[in-house]
Amino acid sequence: MSSFAASISKVFHGTFIHSVSINEIEFIEGGLLFIDIHGRIARILKGVQKTQLGNMLEGVDEEKVIILNENQFIIPGFIDTHIHASQYSYCGNGHDIPLLEWLDTLTFPHESKFKDPDYARQIYSKAVARSLRNGTTSACWFATIHLDATKELVRVIEEQGQRAYIGKVNMNQNSPDFLIETTESSVADTRAFIEYVNATNAHMGTESKPLLTPIITPRFAISCTSDLLRELGRLAAEYHVPIQSHLCETSSEIDFTMSFFPNSVNYTAIYAEHGLLNRRSIMAHCVHMKDEEWALMKDVDAGISHCANSNFNIKSGMADVRKMIDLDLKVGLGTDVAGGYSSSVLEALRCSRTCSIARNPGKSLSIPELFYLATMGGARVMELGDTIGNFRVGKEFDAILVNTSVKGSPLDIFAHDTVQTKFEKYLFVGDDRNNERVYVQGKEVRVPEE
């Protein structure tokens, strides 16, 4: 056996589909893709016939080889750049009320229950499993203010095998008495959480990159005093960890925020002034932005999570994604459960198309753009563009094996269908039933049964 064959953990032969740029999707038919023992893509060959496989797979154990049929293809795993794990239990509820009222009526009372880690585990186990079944291989999770429950989310994600940024939420003002921290406890618990995740990664003992990353998570500027925001900025710099929050989601939220920070010129500047806006920042929504705010986001290379599903459901408005793309800002898709009714990035993709048509039919998002935002765009937002997002040698293999003809599939395949039309049907008709297998870092994820 050659040294190369010995280093291979899995080989796929069939069709691979990925973004090579925001305007171009590559369809690789007859592809032969080798995954090494660290979960990285070791080699990609194109145009390989089945009759050639014997010679090309010499030395590779037969059980490591997966040969796709004509109705199967592999795409990069979806990347959800904004999702609230604690909100999964009320997906689809409360969509008749605006954001701030929605938080008071649904979100805050539910989040108070997460002081019980056992309760948290029940919700988190289902939330992460559903996300994985939907093909989300990487996610940016918001938890709650509760340290022990947020550690439980880490354990659930580690057990289920997803790649994730995980944040303990910070709230020390404008929150119910039953869901508020002091500045000191918020900072101390955030530090403890960062060190907990780092210790978890240290015990993994792997040459692959850690799948779990702590992320600084002020809920939004409304919920944090200036002192707390400043301390969180210092923690982000000290530990070199990413940052996530909400930005310019609704007009009323912006007005309320600015009343607490009258010396700041705009909402985006609040985060910048407190050390919370940089290339590792992920700001959700960005629906009602001023030109100077776009310029600030561009200057620091911050990322944006576009959450069209949520924005429609709680009537926040329609973000100008075309403008974000034209400005070459980093943009990915977020499901924003439970403002969004589904943790499926496919649903986020479809809603993003609708949003772009409603804003400007002549400049609506194309299929290549939508697919890019769901994969490579999200990777860029998470500053993981060199690690995941498409199929390049050296990147880690996060992927979905799609079967367009699986039993119970919501889409139908006909004799006239090509690889491209099957792919398009999956994007606009398919769902988790078509996600036959999901891989993270080269390993198949075994999602718990419902």
C-alpha positions in Angstrom: 0.0 0.0 0.0 1.3 3.4 -0.9 1.7 6.1 1.7 -0.9 8.2 0.0 -3.5 5.3 0.1 -2.7 4.7 3.8 -3.4 8.4 4.5 -6.9 8.2 3.0 -10.0 7.8 5.1 -12.7 8.1 2.4 -13.1 8.4 -1.3 -16.2 9.6 -3.3 -16.9 9.1 -7.0 -19.7 11.0 -8.7 -20.9 14.6 -9.1 -19.7 17.5 -7.0 -21.2 20.9 -7.1 -19.6 24.0 -5.4 -19.1 27.7 -5.8 -15.8 28.9 -7.4 -16.9 32.5 -7.1 -20.1 34.4 -6.3 -21.1 34.3 -9.9 -20.0 30.8 -10.9 -21.0 27.3 -9.8 -18.8 24.4 -10.9 -20.4 21.1 -11.7 -17.8 18.3 -11.5 -19.1 15.2 -13.1 -17.1 12.0 -12.8 -15.3 13.5 -9.9 -13.0 11.5 -7.6 -12.4 13.1 -4.3 -10.0 11.8 -1.6 -10.4 12.7 2.1 -7.4 12.2 4.4 -7.4 10.9 7.9 -7.6 14.5 9.3 -10.8 15.3 7.3 -9.1 17.4 4.6 -9.5 17.1 0.9 -6.3 15.5 -0.3 -6.9 15.2 -4.0 -9.6 15.9 -6.6 -9.7 14.3 -10.1 -12.2 15.2 -12.8 -13.8 13.2 -15.6 -13.0 9.8 -14.1 -15.0 6.9 -15.6 -16.1 4.0 -13.4 -14.0 1.7 -15.6 -10.9 3.7 -14.4 -11.6 3.3 -10.7 -9.7 0.1 -10.2 -6.3 1.6 -11.2 -7.0 4.9 -9.5 -8.0 3.4 -6.2 -5.2 0.9 -5.9 -4.3 0.3 -2.3 -7.5 2.0 -0.9 -9.7 -0.3 1.1 -13.0 -1.0 -0.7 -15.1 0.0 2.4 -13.7 3.5 2.2 -15.1 4.1 -1.3 -18.6 5.6 -1.9 -19.9 5.6 -5.5 -22.8 7.9 -6.2 -25.6 7.2 -8.6 -27.0 9.5 -11.2 -29.5 11.1 -8.9 -27.0 11.8 -6.1 -24.5 14.7 -5.8 -22.3 16.2 -3.1 -22.4 19.9 -2.2 -20.6 21.9 0.6 -22.4 21.9 3.9 -24.6 24.9 4.6 -23.4 27.6 7.0 -25.9 29.3 9.3 -24.4 32.5 10.5 -27.1 33.4 13.0 -29.3 31.1 15.0 -30.7 31.1 18.6 -30.5 27.6 20.1 -32.8 28.5 23.0 -35.6 29.7 20.7 -36.1 26.5 18.8 -39.0 25.3 20.9 -41.3 28.1 19.6 -40.4 28.2 15.9 -43.4 29.5 14.0 -44.9 31.3 17.0 -45.5 35.0 17.5 -45.1 36.2 14.0 -47.9 38.8 14.3 -46.0 41.0 16.7 -43.0 43.3 16.2 -39.5 42.6 17.5 -39.3 44.3 20.9 -42.8 43.1 21.9 -41.9 39.6 20.5 -38.9 39.5 22.8 -41.0 40.5 25.9 -43.8 38.2 25.1 -42.1 35.0 23.9 -38.3 35.1 24.1 -37.5 36.4 27.6 -40.0 34.2 29.4 -38.8 31.1 27.6 -35.1 31.9 28.1 -35.6 32.2 31.9 -36.2 28.4 31.9 -32.6 27.9 30.8 -31.4 28.4 34.3 -32.0 24.7 34.5 -29.3 22.9 32.5 -31.3 19.7 32.2 -34.1 21.7 30.5 -31.6 23.4 28.3 -30.2 20.1 27.2 -33.6 18.9 26.1 -34.1 21.9 23.9 -30.5 22.1 22.6 -30.4 18.5 21.7 -33.4 18.9 19.4 -32.2 22.2 18.0 -28.8 21.0 17.0 -30.1 17.7 15.6 -32.6 19.6 13.4 -30.0 22.0 12.2 -27.7 19.1 11.2 -30.6 17.2 9.5 -31.1 20.3 7.5 -27.6 20.1 6.2 -26.0 22.8 8.4 -22.5 21.8 9.0 -21.4 25.1 10.6 -23.5 27.4 12.8 -23.2 30.5 14.9 -25.2 29.8 17.9 -26.7 32.2 20.5 -27.4 30.6 23.8 -28.7 32.5 26.9 -27.1 34.4 29.8 -26.8 31.1 31.8 -23.3 29.8 32.0 -24.1 26.1 32.9 -26.8 25.9 30.2 -24.4 27.3 27.6 -21.8 24.7 28.6 -24.5 22.1 28.0 -24.9 23.5 24.5 -21.2 23.0 23.9 -21.5 19.3 25.1 -24.5 18.7 22.8 -22.8 20.2 19.8 -19.6 18.2 20.5 -21.6 15.0 20.8 -23.5 15.6 17.6 -20.4 16.7 15.6 -21.3 20.1 14.2 -18.8 22.9 13.6 -19.9 25.8 15.7 -19.4 29.2 17.1 -21.1 29.3 20.5 -22.0 32.4 22.5 -23.1 32.9 26.1 -25.4 35.9 25.8 -24.7 39.1 27.7 -27.5 41.3 29.1 -27.2 43.7 32.0 -29.9 46.3 31.2 -33.3 46.7 29.6 -34.1 43.1 30.4 -36.6 41.5 32.8 -35.4 41.1 36.4 -35.5 37.4 35.9 -33.1 37.6 33.0 -30.4 40.1 33.8 -26.8 40.0 34.9 -24.5 42.4 36.7 -21.6 43.7 34.7 -19.2 41.8 36.9 -21.0 38.5 36.7 -21.5 38.8 32.9 -17.8 39.4 32.3 -16.7 36.7 34.7 -19.1 34.1 33.2 -18.1 35.0 29.7 -14.4 34.5 30.6 -15.2 31.2 32.3 -17.1 30.1 29.2 -14.3 31.0 26.8 -11.8 29.0 28.9 -14.3 26.1 29.2 -14.5 25.8 25.4 -10.8 26.2 25.0 -10.2 23.4 27.5 -12.7 21.2 25.7 -10.8 21.7 22.5 -7.5 21.0 24.2 -8.7 17.6 25.4 -9.7 16.5 21.9 -6.1 15.7 21.0 -6.5 16.0 17.2 -4.3 17.5 14.5 -7.5 18.8 12.8 -8.7 22.3 13.7 -11.1 22.5 16.6 -14.8 22.4 15.6 -15.9 24.5 18.6 -15.2 28.2 19.0 -16.4 30.6 21.8 -17.8 33.8 20.5 -18.5 37.1 22.4 -22.3 37.6 22.3 -23.8 40.9 23.6 -27.5 40.3 22.7 -27.6 43.8 21.2 -26.5 47.2 22.4 -29.8 47.9 24.1 -29.2 45.0 26.5 -25.7 46.1 27.6 -24.3 49.1 29.3 -21.3 50.9 27.9 -19.1 49.4 30.7 -20.2 45.9 29.8 -19.7 46.4 26.0 -16.2 47.8 26.7 -15.3 44.8 28.8 -16.6 42.4 26.2 -14.4 44.1 23.6 -11.4 43.6 25.8 -12.2 39.9 26.2 -12.5 39.5 22.5 -9.1 41.1 22.0 -7.5 39.1 24.9 -8.7 35.7 23.7 -8.7 36.6 20.0 -12.3 35.3 19.6 -15.1 36.3 17.2 -18.0 38.6 18.1 -21.7 38.4 17.2 -24.7 40.6 17.8 -27.7 42.2 16.2 -27.5 45.5 14.2 -30.1 47.8 12.7 -32.9 45.2 12.6 -35.9 47.5 13.1 -36.4 51.3 13.1 -37.8 51.3 16.6 -34.8 49.2 17.9 -32.5 51.8 16.3 -34.2 54.7 18.0 -34.3 53.0 21.3 -30.6 52.1 21.1 -29.5 55.6 20.2 -31.4 57.0 23.2 -28.9 55.1 25.4 -25.8 56.0 23.4 -26.4 59.7 22.5 -22.8 60.4 21.9 -22.5 57.8 19.2 -23.1 58.9 15.6 -25.0 55.8 14.7 -25.8 52.2 15.8 -22.8 50.6 14.1 -20.4 53.1 15.6 -21.5 51.9 19.1 -20.0 48.5 18.5 -16.8 50.0 17.0 -16.3 52.4 19.9 -16.4 49.5 22.3 -13.9 47.3 20.5 -16.7 45.0 19.1 -16.4 45.7 15.4 -13.6 44.1 13.4 -13.0 41.4 10.8 -14.2 38.7 13.2 -17.5 40.4 13.9 -20.8 39.0 12.7 -23.6 41.4 12.7 -27.1 40.0 12.0 -29.8 41.8 9.9 -28.4 45.2 8.9 -31.8 46.1 7.5 -31.8 49.9 8.1 -28.3 51.0 7.5 -26.9 54.5 6.7 -24.2 54.9 4.0 -21.7 55.8 6.7 -22.5 52.6 8.5 -21.9 50.5 5.3 -18.6 52.3 5.0 -17.6 51.5 8.6 -18.5 47.8 8.1 -16.4 47.8 4.9 -13.4 49.6 6.6 -13.1 47.0 9.4 -14.1 44.0 7.1 -17.0 42.9 9.4 -19.4 40.2 8.3 -23.2 40.4 7.9 -25.7 37.6 8.5 -28.7 38.2 6.2 -31.8 36.8 7.9 -34.6 37.3 5.3 -37.0 34.7 6.8 -36.9 36.5 10.2 -37.1 39.9 8.7 -40.3 39.0 6.8 -41.9 37.2 9.7 -41.6 39.8 12.3 -41.9 42.6 9.8 -38.5 44.2 10.3 -38.0 45.2 6.7 -36.0 44.0 3.7 -32.2 44.2 3.9 -30.4 45.4 0.7 -28.4 42.4 0.0 -27.6 43.6 -3.5 -25.9 46.7 -2.0 -23.9 44.5 0.4 -22.7 42.4 -2.5 -21.9 45.4 -4.7 -19.8 46.8 -1.8 -18.0 43.5 -1.5 -19.0 43.1 2.1 -18.8 39.7 3.6 -22.4 38.3 3.6 -23.8 34.9 4.6 -27.2 33.6 5.4 -28.8 33.2 8.8 -32.0 31.4 9.8 -32.4 33.4 12.9 -34.6 30.9 14.7 -37.1 31.6 16.0 -37.7 35.0 14.4 -37.2 32.8 11.3 -39.7 29.9 11.3 -37.1 27.3 10.1 -33.5 26.3 10.8 -33.1 25.3 7.2 -30.6 27.3 5.2 -32.5 26.2 2.1 -35.5 28.2 3.5 -33.2 31.1 4.2 -31.9 30.9 0.6 -35.5 30.9 -0.8 -36.6 33.8 1.4 -33.4 35.8 0.4 -34.4 35.3 -3.3 -37.9 36.6 -2.5 -36.5 39.6 -0.6 -34.2 40.6 -3.4 -37.0 40.4 -5.9 -39.3 42.5 -3.7 -36.6 45.2 -3.4 -35.5 45.3 -7.0 -36.7 42.7 -9.5 -34.1 43.8 -12.1 -31.3 43.1 -9.7 -32.6 40.1 -7.8 -30.2 37.4 -6.5 -29.2 34.8 -9.0 -28.9 31.1 -8.3 -25.1 31.2 -8.2 -25.2 34.2 -5.8 -27.7 32.4 -3.5 -25.7 29.2 -3.4 -22.6 31.2 -2.7 -24.2 33.0 0.2 -25.3 29.7 1.7 -21.8 28.2 1.5 -18.7 30.3 0.7 -20.4 33.5 1.8 -21.0 32.1 5.3 -17.5 30.7 5.4 -16.1 34.2 4.7 -18.4 35.7 7.4 -17.0 33.2 9.9 -13.4 33.9 8.7 -13.2 30.3 7.7 -12.9 30.8 3.9 -9.6 29.0 3.8 -11.0 26.1 5.8 -14.5 25.3 4.5 -17.1 26.5 2.0 -16.2 24.7 -1.2 -14.1 21.8 -2.5 -10.5 22.9 -2.8 -7.5 20.7 -2.0 -6.4 21.3 1.6 -9.8 22.4 2.8 -11.8 20.4 5.3 -14.6 18.2 4.0 -17.9 19.6 5.3 -20.5 18.4 2.9 -24.0 17.1 2.2 -24.6 14.0 0.1 -27.9 14.9 -1.7 -30.2 12.2 -3.1 -32.9 13.7 -5.3 -34.8 10.4 -5.7 -34.8 9.2 -2.1 -38.1 7.6 -0.9 -40.4 10.3 0.3 -38.6 13.1 -1.5 -40.6 16.3 -2.0 -39.2 16.7 -5.5 -39.7 14.5 -8.6 -37.1 13.6 -11.2 -37.9 13.1 -14.9 -36.0 11.7 -17.9 -35.2 15.2 -19.2 -33.5 16.3 -16.0 -29.8 17.1 -16.0 -27.4 17.5 -13.2 -28.1 21.2 -13.2 -31.9 20.9 -13.1 -31.7 18.3 -10.3 -29.5 20.7 -8.4 -31.9 23.6 -8.9 -34.9 21.5 -7.9 -33.1 20.6 -4.7 -32.5 24.3 -3.9 -36.1 25.3 -4.4 -38.1 22.2 -3.7 -35.9 19.9 -1.6 -35.7 19.5 2.1 -34.0 17.5 4.8 -35.3 14.2 3.3 -32.9 14.7 0.4 -29.9 15.1 2.7 -28.9 11.5 2.7 -25.6 11.9 4.5 -24.0 14.9 6.3 -20.2 15.2 6.8 -18.2 17.5 9.1 -14.4 17.4 8.9 -14.6 14.3 6.9 -16.7 12.3 9.3 -20.3 11.3 8.7 -22.5 12.9 11.3 -24.9 10.5 13.0 -27.9 12.7 13.8 -30.0 11.4 16.7 -33.4 10.0 15.7 -36.4 12.2 16.4 
